[in-house]
């Protein structure tokens, strides 16, 4: 099929990409908004939406030029329509619908979580491909879920976080340690020089039935550890706390993933692939821990390249392609949705 333009504006990345029907990435661009949000120590929704509005048209024009295509050469337009920050979602969704309407192209309102879920099916990312069903461990700043991916539009939620998402916990602990924002990469970097056994931190939900997660208590334990020290933290103390926290997260994720693999294997004996996606999937310690857990349970771990772990438009294009190949498209009445659980996603849009 013809290439599909993907647009991603669900949080603080303004991204566009063009991917063809065989999964070849013809062009991609991601504009980070770190400079805009860094003074506030987190994403400010109004600033994010205004930044998307300012730069999205340019991003799309540059991406199309890089791909050497006109809009008439496209087979469709796919735009993230939820879940996420509503202001940014409206900007991207409406912009994508405008292009589709002006050029008589099919439009796909992409669920951001489905885009992460289907990234592993990009040709060439997983040796031998990623046939259904497989287990998705989605780990980001806003989501931590174990999902059985049964097919495009067919998802079964096996478990999820009861409070903070994994990425959110990384960012909050990094703030406690007075590290730069975004906190996850900063914490991973400093943890490399720390002692992961120096501070005994809890492992919430470890060895419990099911694969639910919880990180609020772990975050609180770090806050109490910092408070007990009572003085300005030294660089080594920061590194040791960061390493201890990161190891606790890795242990929890490996345990929860093990339970999830047992759960999906009981439902689908042929399942053998554990896919980790989302921003936290870029953490090398997390990847290593999940790889060991996967091998222990007879699974293979598949993780996207680092650049495709965080929010990007390549995954949006590919999700659009997966749906368009099945003859599914959305009308101009498709709305942006700040909440859109993956297990409620309809296989064929109404």
PyMOL commands that set and color helices and strands:
alter all, ss='L'
color gray80, all
select helices_A, chain A and resi 34-38+45-67+71-73+86-102+112-121+166-176+183-191+216-229+235-267+279-282+284-296+306-308+314-324+342-344
alter helices_A, ss='H'
color red, helices_A
select strands_A, chain A and resi 4-8+13-19+25-32+76-82+107-111+134-139+144-151+154-160+273-277+300-303
alter strands_A, ss='S'
color yellow, strands_A
deselect
rebuild
show_as cartoon
